Amino acid sequence: QVQLVESGGGLVQAGGSLRLSCAASGRTFSSYIMAWFRQAPGKEREFVARITQRSITTDYADSVKGRFTISRDNTKNTVYLQMNGLKPEDSAVYYCAAGTTWSRDRYNSWGQGTQVTVSS
């Protein structure tokens, strides 16, 4: 288990940018695959992006590909989500997740979420 805390959410105008951070506790952070998910009101939680332990491989949902970038700094136990060209449909609570396998539906730990609101 690893404890995760997201930050960096807020209100931004369409076309703007935000950088989300997820701070993890524990010395095992570097052993986890990390991912970002989001959930808008009335909708199911959806996958956004994921990254392998040493940042060799990344994967993105089609809806954010080319606009969002996931990265991590294992020396700081932190994973990031750089969001550019934000659209109103990106508005959601964004969650950080940690897993042990390359699977979009298998994660062991979740953060509390951070709200992102994009105004039109």
N, CA, C and O atoms as a GROMACS GRO file, in nm:
protein
  480
    1GLN      N    1   0.082  -0.119   0.000
    1GLN     CA    2   0.000   0.000   0.000
    1GLN      C    3   0.086   0.125   0.000
    1GLN      O    4   0.193   0.130   0.060
    2VAL      N    5   0.037   0.227  -0.069
    2VAL     CA    6   0.102   0.356  -0.073
    2VAL      C    7  -0.006   0.463  -0.061
    2VAL      O    8  -0.112   0.452  -0.122
    3GLN      N    9   0.022   0.566   0.017
    3GLN     CA   10  -0.072   0.675   0.034
    3GLN      C   11  -0.044   0.784  -0.069
    3GLN      O   12   0.071   0.823  -0.091
    4LEU      N   13  -0.150   0.833  -0.132
    4LEU     CA   14  -0.139   0.929  -0.241
    4LEU      C   15  -0.221   1.054  -0.211
    4LEU      O   16  -0.334   1.044  -0.162
    5VAL      N   17  -0.164   1.170  -0.240
    5VAL     CA   18  -0.232   1.297  -0.218
    5VAL      C   19  -0.215   1.384  -0.341
    5VAL      O   20  -0.103   1.420  -0.377
    6GLU      N   21  -0.327   1.417  -0.406
    6GLU     CA   22  -0.324   1.502  -0.525
    6GLU      C   23  -0.332   1.650  -0.487
    6GLU      O   24  -0.384   1.686  -0.382
    7SER      N   25  -0.278   1.734  -0.575
    7SER     CA   26  -0.287   1.878  -0.559
    7SER      C   27  -0.271   1.944  -0.695
    7SER      O   28  -0.233   1.879  -0.792
    8GLY      N   29  -0.301   2.073  -0.701
    8GLY     CA   30  -0.281   2.149  -0.823
    8GLY      C   31  -0.406   2.179  -0.902
    8GLY      O   32  -0.400   2.251  -1.002
    9GLY      N   33  -0.519   2.126  -0.859
    9GLY     CA   34  -0.643   2.154  -0.929
    9GLY      C   35  -0.688   2.297  -0.907
    9GLY      O   36  -0.635   2.368  -0.822
   10GLY      N   37  -0.788   2.338  -0.984
   10GLY     CA   38  -0.841   2.472  -0.972
   10GLY      C   39  -0.928   2.508  -1.090
   10GLY      O   40  -0.968   2.423  -1.168
   11LEU      N   41  -0.956   2.637  -1.100
   11LEU     CA   42  -1.038   2.690  -1.208
   11LEU      C   43  -0.949   2.753  -1.314
   11LEU      O   44  -0.861   2.832  -1.282
   12VAL      N   45  -0.973   2.717  -1.438
   12VAL     CA   46  -0.892   2.768  -1.548
   12VAL      C   47  -0.981   2.792  -1.669
   12VAL      O   48  -1.081   2.723  -1.689
   13GLN      N   49  -0.945   2.890  -1.750
   13GLN     CA   50  -1.019   2.920  -1.870
   13GLN      C   51  -0.987   2.820  -1.980
   13GLN      O   52  -0.876   2.767  -1.986
   14ALA      N   53  -1.084   2.794  -2.067
   14ALA     CA   54  -1.061   2.704  -2.179
   14ALA      C   55  -0.939   2.747  -2.258
   14ALA      O   56  -0.919   2.866  -2.286
   15GLY      N   57  -0.856   2.650  -2.295
   15GLY     CA   58  -0.732   2.678  -2.364
   15GLY      C   59  -0.614   2.695  -2.272
   15GLY      O   60  -0.500   2.700  -2.318
   16GLY      N   61  -0.639   2.704  -2.144
   16GLY     CA   62  -0.533   2.723  -2.046
   16GLY      C   63  -0.468   2.593  -2.006
   16GLY      O   64  -0.496   2.487  -2.062
   17SER      N   65  -0.380   2.602  -1.906
   17SER     CA   66  -0.303   2.488  -1.860
   17SER      C   67  -0.306   2.475  -1.709
   17SER      O   68  -0.322   2.574  -1.637
   18LEU      N   69  -0.292   2.353  -1.662
   18LEU     CA   70  -0.276   2.321  -1.522
   18LEU      C   71  -0.177   2.207  -1.508
   18LEU      O   72  -0.164   2.124  -1.597
   19ARG      N   73  -0.108   2.205  -1.395
   19ARG     CA   74  -0.016   2.097  -1.364
   19ARG      C   75  -0.058   2.034  -1.232
   19ARG      O   76  -0.051   2.097  -1.127
   20LEU      N   77  -0.100   1.909  -1.238
   20LEU     CA   78  -0.140   1.836  -1.120
   20LEU      C   79  -0.022   1.758  -1.064
   20LEU      O   80   0.064   1.711  -1.139
   21SER      N   81  -0.018   1.746  -0.933
   21SER     CA   82   0.085   1.668  -0.866
   21SER      C   83   0.021   1.564  -0.777
   21SER      O   84  -0.088   1.584  -0.724
   22CYS      N   85   0.088   1.452  -0.762
   22CYS     CA   86   0.045   1.346  -0.672
   22CYS      C   87   0.165   1.303  -0.590
   22CYS      O   88   0.260   1.244  -0.642
   23ALA      N   89   0.160   1.333  -0.462
   23ALA     CA   90   0.269   1.299  -0.371
   23ALA      C   91   0.239   1.166  -0.304
   23ALA      O   92   0.129   1.144  -0.253
   24ALA      N   93   0.337   1.077  -0.303
   24ALA     CA   94   0.321   0.944  -0.247
   24ALA      C   95   0.409   0.927  -0.125
   24ALA      O   96   0.521   0.977  -0.120
   25SER      N   97   0.357   0.856  -0.028
   25SER     CA   98   0.435   0.822   0.091
   25SER      C   99   0.494   0.684   0.077
   25SER      O  100   0.442   0.600   0.003
   26GLY      N  101   0.603   0.660   0.148
   26GLY     CA  102   0.665   0.529   0.146
   26GLY      C  103   0.782   0.519   0.050
   26GLY      O  104   0.791   0.594  -0.047
   27ARG      N  105   0.871   0.426   0.079
   27ARG     CA  106   0.991   0.409  -0.002
   27ARG      C  107   0.972   0.318  -0.122
   27ARG      O  108   1.065   0.299  -0.200
   28THR      N  109   0.853   0.262  -0.139
   28THR     CA  110   0.825   0.170  -0.248
   28THR      C  111   0.764   0.238  -0.370
   28THR      O  112   0.721   0.170  -0.463
   29PHE      N  113   0.758   0.370  -0.371
   29PHE     CA  114   0.694   0.443  -0.480
   29PHE      C  115   0.749   0.404  -0.616
   29PHE      O  116   0.673   0.387  -0.712
   30SER      N  117   0.880   0.389  -0.626
   30SER     CA  118   0.944   0.361  -0.754
   30SER      C  119   0.908   0.224  -0.811
   30SER      O  120   0.936   0.198  -0.927
   31SER      N  121   0.847   0.138  -0.732
   31SER     CA  122   0.808   0.006  -0.779
   31SER      C  123   0.669   0.003  -0.841
   31SER      O  124   0.628  -0.100  -0.896
   32TYR      N  125   0.596   0.113  -0.834
   32TYR     CA  126   0.458   0.118  -0.880
   32TYR      C  127   0.445   0.178  -1.020
   32TYR      O  128   0.516   0.272  -1.056
   33ILE      N  129   0.352   0.122  -1.095
   33ILE     CA  130   0.299   0.190  -1.212
   33ILE      C  131   0.201   0.295  -1.161
   33ILE      O  132   0.117   0.265  -1.076
   34MET      N  133   0.212   0.416  -1.212
   34MET     CA  134   0.127   0.525  -1.167
   34MET      C  135   0.032   0.567  -1.278
   34MET      O  136   0.065   0.558  -1.396
   35ALA      N  137  -0.085   0.613  -1.237
   35ALA     CA  138  -0.186   0.651  -1.336
   35ALA      C  139  -0.271   0.766  -1.285
   35ALA      O  140  -0.278   0.793  -1.165
   36TRP      N  141  -0.335   0.833  -1.379
   36TRP     CA  142  -0.433   0.937  -1.350
   36TRP      C  143  -0.568   0.895  -1.408
   36TRP      O  144  -0.577   0.846  -1.520
   37PHE      N  145  -0.672   0.916  -1.328
   37PHE     CA  146  -0.809   0.896  -1.369
   37PHE      C  147  -0.887   1.023  -1.343
   37PHE      O  148  -0.838   1.112  -1.272
   38ARG      N  149  -1.006   1.033  -1.398
   38ARG     CA  150  -1.092   1.147  -1.370
   38ARG      C  151  -1.238   1.104  -1.369
   38ARG      O  152  -1.276   1.005  -1.431
   39GLN      N  153  -1.318   1.181  -1.297
   39GLN     CA  154  -1.460   1.152  -1.289
   39GLN      C  155  -1.538   1.283  -1.287
   39GLN      O  156  -1.521   1.365  -1.197
   40ALA      N  157  -1.623   1.302  -1.386
   40ALA     CA  158  -1.709   1.418  -1.394
   40ALA      C  159  -1.843   1.387  -1.328
   40ALA      O  160  -1.880   1.270  -1.317
   41PRO      N  161  -1.916   1.490  -1.285
   41PRO     CA  162  -2.046   1.467  -1.222
   41PRO      C  163  -2.139   1.386  -1.311
   41PRO      O  164  -2.156   1.418  -1.428
   42GLY      N  165  -2.199   1.282  -1.255
   42GLY     CA  166  -2.292   1.199  -1.328
   42GLY      C  167  -2.230   1.103  -1.426
   42GLY      O  168  -2.302   1.036  -1.501
   43LYS      N  169  -2.098   1.093  -1.429
   43LYS     CA  170  -2.029   1.006  -1.522
   43LYS      C  171  -1.940   0.907  -1.448
   43LYS      O  172  -1.905   0.928  -1.332
   44GLU      N  173  -1.906   0.799  -1.516
   44GLU     CA  174  -1.817   0.700  -1.458
   44GLU      C  175  -1.673   0.749  -1.460
   44GLU      O  176  -1.635   0.832  -1.542
   45ARG      N  177  -1.595   0.697  -1.368
   45ARG     CA  178  -1.453   0.728  -1.365
   45ARG      C  179  -1.387   0.674  -1.492
   45ARG      O  180  -1.416   0.563  -1.535
   46GLU      N  181  -1.299   0.754  -1.551
   46GLU     CA  182  -1.234   0.713  -1.674
   46GLU      C  183  -1.082   0.727  -1.664
   46GLU      O  184  -1.030   0.813  -1.594
   47PHE      N  185  -1.015   0.641  -1.736
   47PHE     CA  186  -0.870   0.642  -1.743
   47PHE      C  187  -0.823   0.765  -1.819
   47PHE      O  188  -0.884   0.805  -1.918
   48VAL      N  189  -0.712   0.824  -1.772
   48VAL     CA  190  -0.654   0.940  -1.837
   48VAL      C  191  -0.514   0.911  -1.890
   48VAL      O  192  -0.487   0.930  -2.008
   49ALA      N  193  -0.426   0.863  -1.802
   49ALA     CA  194  -0.287   0.840  -1.841
   49ALA      C  195  -0.220   0.747  -1.741
   49ALA      O  196  -0.265   0.735  -1.627
   50ARG      N  197  -0.112   0.681  -1.783
   50ARG     CA  198  -0.034   0.596  -1.694
   50ARG      C  199   0.111   0.598  -1.737
   50ARG      O  200   0.144   0.634  -1.850
   51ILE      N  201   0.198   0.560  -1.643
   51ILE     CA  202   0.341   0.564  -1.667
   51ILE      C  203   0.408   0.451  -1.590
   51ILE      O  204   0.370   0.421  -1.477
   52THR      N  205   0.509   0.388  -1.652
   52THR     CA  206   0.580   0.279  -1.588
   52THR      C  207   0.680   0.330  -1.487
   52THR      O  208   0.703   0.450  -1.474
   53GLN      N  209   0.740   0.236  -1.415
   53GLN     CA  210   0.822   0.270  -1.298
   53GLN      C  211   0.937   0.363  -1.330
   53GLN      O  212   0.965   0.456  -1.253
   54ARG      N  213   1.004   0.340  -1.442
   54ARG     CA  214   1.120   0.420  -1.480
   54ARG      C  215   1.090   0.515  -1.595
   54ARG      O  216   1.181   0.562  -1.663
   55SER      N  217   0.963   0.543  -1.618
   55SER     CA  218   0.917   0.638  -1.719
   55SER      C  219   0.952   0.595  -1.861
   55SER      O  220   0.961   0.679  -1.950
   56ILE      N  221   0.972   0.466  -1.882
   56ILE     CA  222   1.006   0.417  -2.014
   56ILE      C  223   0.885   0.417  -2.106
   56ILE      O  224   0.898   0.442  -2.226
   57THR      N  225   0.768   0.388  -2.050
   57THR     CA  226   0.647   0.378  -2.130
   57THR      C  227   0.536   0.463  -2.070
   57THR      O  228   0.518   0.465  -1.948
   58THR      N  229   0.463   0.534  -2.156
   58THR     CA  230   0.345   0.608  -2.114
   58THR      C  231   0.228   0.570  -2.202
   58THR      O  232   0.246   0.519  -2.312
   59ASP      N  233   0.108   0.595  -2.154
   59ASP     CA  234  -0.013   0.560  -2.225
   59ASP      C  235  -0.119   0.663  -2.192
   59ASP      O  236  -0.129   0.708  -2.077
   60TYR      N  237  -0.199   0.702  -2.292
   60TYR     CA  238  -0.299   0.806  -2.273
   60TYR      C  239  -0.432   0.767  -2.334
   60TYR      O  240  -0.439   0.693  -2.432
   61ALA      N  241  -0.538   0.818  -2.272
   61ALA     CA  242  -0.668   0.807  -2.334
   61ALA      C  243  -0.671   0.890  -2.461
   61ALA      O  244  -0.605   0.994  -2.468
   62ASP      N  245  -0.746   0.845  -2.560
   62ASP     CA  246  -0.752   0.918  -2.686
   62ASP      C  247  -0.800   1.062  -2.668
   62ASP      O  248  -0.759   1.151  -2.742
   63SER      N  249  -0.885   1.084  -2.571
   63SER     CA  250  -0.944   1.215  -2.550
   63SER      C  251  -0.843   1.319  -2.503
   63SER      O  252  -0.867   1.439  -2.517
   64VAL      N  253  -0.731   1.276  -2.447
   64VAL     CA  254  -0.632   1.369  -2.394
   64VAL      C  255  -0.498   1.360  -2.466
   64VAL      O  256  -0.409   1.441  -2.440
   65LYS      N  257  -0.482   1.265  -2.554
   65LYS     CA  258  -0.355   1.245  -2.624
   65LYS      C  259  -0.316   1.370  -2.702
   65LYS      O  260  -0.398   1.427  -2.775
   66GLY      N  261  -0.192   1.412  -2.685
   66GLY     CA  262  -0.143   1.532  -2.750
   66GLY      C  263  -0.161   1.658  -2.669
   66GLY      O  264  -0.102   1.761  -2.700
   67ARG      N  265  -0.243   1.651  -2.564
   67ARG     CA  266  -0.267   1.766  -2.479
   67ARG      C  267  -0.212   1.748  -2.337
   67ARG      O  268  -0.164   1.843  -2.276
   68PHE      N  269  -0.220   1.625  -2.286
   68PHE     CA  270  -0.176   1.594  -2.150
   68PHE      C  271  -0.045   1.518  -2.154
   68PHE      O  272  -0.018   1.442  -2.248
   69THR      N  273   0.038   1.538  -2.052
   69THR     CA  274   0.163   1.466  -2.038
   69THR      C  275   0.180   1.417  -1.895
   69THR      O  276   0.174   1.496  -1.801
   70ILE      N  277   0.200   1.287  -1.879
   70ILE     CA  278   0.226   1.231  -1.748
   70ILE      C  279   0.377   1.214  -1.730
   70ILE      O  280   0.447   1.177  -1.825
   71SER      N  281   0.426   1.241  -1.611
   71SER     CA  282   0.566   1.224  -1.580
   71SER      C  283   0.581   1.191  -1.432
   71SER      O  284   0.485   1.202  -1.355
   72ARG      N  285   0.700   1.150  -1.392
   72ARG     CA  286   0.722   1.119  -1.252
   72ARG      C  287   0.866   1.149  -1.213
   72ARG      O  288   0.956   1.147  -1.297
   73ASP      N  289   0.885   1.177  -1.086
   73ASP     CA  290   1.016   1.199  -1.028
   73ASP      C  291   1.027   1.107  -0.908
   73ASP      O  292   0.975   1.138  -0.801
   74ASN      N  293   1.095   0.995  -0.926
   74ASN     CA  294   1.103   0.896  -0.820
   74ASN      C  295   1.186   0.944  -0.700
   74ASN      O  296   1.171   0.892  -0.590
   75THR      N  297   1.274   1.042  -0.722
   75THR     CA  298   1.350   1.096  -0.610
   75THR      C  299   1.263   1.180  -0.519
   75THR      O  300   1.298   1.203  -0.403
   76LYS      N  301   1.149   1.227  -0.570
   76LYS     CA  302   1.056   1.308  -0.493
   76LYS      C  303   0.927   1.235  -0.462
   76LYS      O  304   0.836   1.292  -0.400
   77ASN      N  305   0.917   1.110  -0.503
   77ASN     CA  306   0.794   1.031  -0.482
   77ASN      C  307   0.671   1.105  -0.534
   77ASN      O  308   0.569   1.113  -0.466
   78THR      N  309   0.683   1.159  -0.654
   78THR     CA  310   0.576   1.242  -0.709
   78THR      C  311   0.552   1.208  -0.856
   78THR      O  312   0.646   1.188  -0.933
   79VAL      N  313   0.425   1.203  -0.893
   79VAL     CA  314   0.384   1.188  -1.032
   79VAL      C  315   0.307   1.314  -1.071
   79VAL      O  316   0.235   1.371  -0.989
   80TYR      N  317   0.322   1.356  -1.196
   80TYR     CA  318   0.262   1.480  -1.244
   80TYR      C  319   0.171   1.454  -1.363
   80TYR      O  320   0.184   1.354  -1.434
   81LEU      N  321   0.078   1.546  -1.383
   81LEU     CA  322  -0.003   1.547  -1.503
   81LEU      C  323  -0.007   1.691  -1.554
   81LEU      O  324  -0.075   1.776  -1.497
   82GLN      N  325   0.066   1.717  -1.661
   82GLN     CA  326   0.064   1.847  -1.725
   82GLN      C  327  -0.051   1.850  -1.825
   82GLN      O  328  -0.055   1.770  -1.918
   83MET      N  329  -0.143   1.943  -1.807
   83MET     CA  330  -0.262   1.951  -1.890
   83MET      C  331  -0.259   2.082  -1.966
   83MET      O  332  -0.265   2.190  -1.907
   84ASN      N  333  -0.250   2.073  -2.097
   84ASN     CA  334  -0.250   2.189  -2.185
   84ASN      C  335  -0.372   2.187  -2.275
   84ASN      O  336  -0.434   2.083  -2.296
   85GLY      N  337  -0.406   2.302  -2.328
   85GLY     CA  338  -0.521   2.312  -2.417
   85GLY      C  339  -0.648   2.259  -2.354
   85GLY      O  340  -0.723   2.185  -2.417
   86LEU      N  341  -0.672   2.298  -2.230
   86LEU     CA  342  -0.786   2.244  -2.156
   86LEU      C  343  -0.919   2.284  -2.219
   86LEU      O  344  -0.935   2.394  -2.272
   87LYS      N  345  -1.013   2.192  -2.212
   87LYS     CA  346  -1.147   2.209  -2.265
   87LYS      C  347  -1.249   2.195  -2.153
   87LYS      O  348  -1.220   2.130  -2.052
   88PRO      N  349  -1.367   2.253  -2.168
   88PRO     CA  350  -1.470   2.237  -2.064
   88PRO      C  351  -1.499   2.092  -2.031
   88PRO      O  352  -1.529   2.060  -1.916
   89GLU      N  353  -1.493   2.004  -2.129
   89GLU     CA  354  -1.519   1.863  -2.105
   89GLU      C  355  -1.410   1.793  -2.024
   89GLU      O  356  -1.427   1.678  -1.985
   90ASP      N  357  -1.299   1.862  -2.000
   90ASP     CA  358  -1.196   1.809  -1.911
   90ASP      C  359  -1.230   1.830  -1.764
   90ASP      O  360  -1.163   1.775  -1.677
   91SER      N  361  -1.332   1.909  -1.735
   91SER     CA  362  -1.370   1.935  -1.597
   91SER      C  363  -1.408   1.806  -1.527
   91SER      O  364  -1.492   1.730  -1.575
   92ALA      N  365  -1.345   1.780  -1.413
   92ALA     CA  366  -1.368   1.657  -1.339
   92ALA      C  367  -1.285   1.659  -1.212
   92ALA      O  368  -1.200   1.747  -1.193
   93VAL      N  369  -1.309   1.562  -1.126
   93VAL     CA  370  -1.219   1.536  -1.016
   93VAL      C  371  -1.113   1.440  -1.068
   93VAL      O  372  -1.145   1.334  -1.121
   94TYR      N  373  -0.987   1.477  -1.052
   94TYR     CA  374  -0.877   1.396  -1.101
   94TYR      C  375  -0.814   1.317  -0.987
   94TYR      O  376  -0.784   1.373  -0.882
   95TYR      N  377  -0.796   1.188  -1.010
   95TYR     CA  378  -0.743   1.097  -0.908
   95TYR      C  379  -0.612   1.035  -0.952
   95TYR      O  380  -0.594   1.000  -1.069
   96CYS      N  381  -0.522   1.023  -0.859
   96CYS     CA  382  -0.397   0.953  -0.878
   96CYS      C  383  -0.413   0.810  -0.829
   96CYS      O  384  -0.481   0.785  -0.730
   97ALA      N  385  -0.350   0.714  -0.898
   97ALA     CA  386  -0.361   0.574  -0.861
   97ALA      C  387  -0.227   0.504  -0.878
   97ALA      O  388  -0.146   0.542  -0.963
   98ALA      N  389  -0.204   0.403  -0.795
   98ALA     CA  390  -0.082   0.323  -0.800
   98ALA      C  391  -0.118   0.177  -0.820
   98ALA      O  392  -0.209   0.125  -0.756
   99GLY      N  393  -0.045   0.110  -0.909
   99GLY     CA  394  -0.069  -0.030  -0.937
   99GLY      C  395   0.059  -0.108  -0.953
   99GLY      O  396   0.168  -0.051  -0.958
  100THR      N  397   0.045  -0.240  -0.962
  100THR     CA  398   0.161  -0.328  -0.974
  100THR      C  399   0.166  -0.402  -1.107
  100THR      O  400   0.262  -0.474  -1.133
  101THR      N  401   0.064  -0.384  -1.190
  101THR     CA  402   0.060  -0.447  -1.322
  101THR      C  403   0.021  -0.346  -1.427
  101THR      O  404  -0.037  -0.242  -1.396
  102TRP      N  405   0.053  -0.376  -1.553
  102TRP     CA  406   0.018  -0.290  -1.664
  102TRP      C  407  -0.126  -0.319  -1.704
  102TRP      O  408  -0.152  -0.388  -1.802
  103SER      N  409  -0.217  -0.264  -1.626
  103SER     CA  410  -0.358  -0.284  -1.647
  103SER      C  411  -0.433  -0.157  -1.612
  103SER      O  412  -0.406  -0.095  -1.510
  104ARG      N  413  -0.528  -0.119  -1.697
  104ARG     CA  414  -0.605   0.002  -1.674
  104ARG      C  415  -0.710  -0.013  -1.566
  104ARG      O  416  -0.764   0.087  -1.518
  105ASP      N  417  -0.740  -0.135  -1.526
  105ASP     CA  418  -0.846  -0.157  -1.428
  105ASP      C  419  -0.799  -0.227  -1.302
  105ASP      O  420  -0.881  -0.282  -1.228
  106ARG      N  421  -0.670  -0.227  -1.275
  106ARG     CA  422  -0.616  -0.288  -1.155
  106ARG      C  423  -0.519  -0.193  -1.087
  106ARG      O  424  -0.404  -0.180  -1.128
  107TYR      N  425  -0.568  -0.126  -0.983
  107TYR     CA  426  -0.485  -0.035  -0.905
  107TYR      C  427  -0.507  -0.060  -0.757
  107TYR      O  428  -0.619  -0.087  -0.713
  108ASN      N  429  -0.401  -0.052  -0.681
  108ASN     CA  430  -0.402  -0.087  -0.540
  108ASN      C  431  -0.435   0.030  -0.448
  108ASN      O  432  -0.498   0.011  -0.344
  109SER      N  433  -0.393   0.150  -0.487
  109SER     CA  434  -0.410   0.266  -0.401
  109SER      C  435  -0.462   0.384  -0.482
  109SER      O  436  -0.431   0.398  -0.601
  110TRP      N  437  -0.541   0.469  -0.416
  110TRP     CA  438  -0.601   0.586  -0.479
  110TRP      C  439  -0.587   0.708  -0.390
  110TRP      O  440  -0.590   0.697  -0.267
  111GLY      N  441  -0.571   0.824  -0.452
  111GLY     CA  442  -0.571   0.948  -0.378
  111GLY      C  443  -0.712   0.997  -0.356
  111GLY      O  444  -0.809   0.934  -0.398
  112GLN      N  445  -0.724   1.112  -0.290
  112GLN     CA  446  -0.855   1.167  -0.256
  112GLN      C  447  -0.915   1.249  -0.370
  112GLN      O  448  -1.035   1.278  -0.368
  113GLY      N  449  -0.835   1.287  -0.466
  113GLY     CA  450  -0.882   1.362  -0.581
  113GLY      C  451  -0.860   1.511  -0.568
  113GLY      O  452  -0.854   1.565  -0.457
  114THR      N  453  -0.848   1.578  -0.682
  114THR     CA  454  -0.838   1.723  -0.687
  114THR      C  455  -0.927   1.773  -0.801
  114THR      O  456  -0.928   1.717  -0.910
  115GLN      N  457  -1.002   1.879  -0.773
  115GLN     CA  458  -1.102   1.930  -0.867
  115GLN      C  459  -1.038   2.016  -0.975
  115GLN      O  460  -0.958   2.106  -0.945
  116VAL      N  461  -1.073   1.988  -1.099
  116VAL     CA  462  -1.033   2.070  -1.213
  116VAL      C  463  -1.160   2.121  -1.281
  116VAL      O  464  -1.244   2.042  -1.322
  117THR      N  465  -1.172   2.252  -1.293
  117THR     CA  466  -1.287   2.312  -1.358
  117THR      C  467  -1.239   2.403  -1.470
  117THR      O  468  -1.160   2.495  -1.447
  118VAL      N  469  -1.287   2.378  -1.590
  118VAL     CA  470  -1.248   2.455  -1.708
  118VAL      C  471  -1.369   2.534  -1.755
  118VAL      O  472  -1.471   2.476  -1.792
  119SER      N  473  -1.358   2.665  -1.753
  119SER     CA  474  -1.468   2.752  -1.794
  119SER      C  475  -1.462   2.778  -1.944
  119SER      O  476  -1.355   2.782  -2.003
  120SER      N  477  -1.578   2.795  -2.004
  120SER     CA  478  -1.587   2.822  -2.147
  120SER      C  479  -1.585   2.970  -2.176
  120SER      O  480  -1.592   3.010  -2.292
   0.00000   0.00000   0.00000
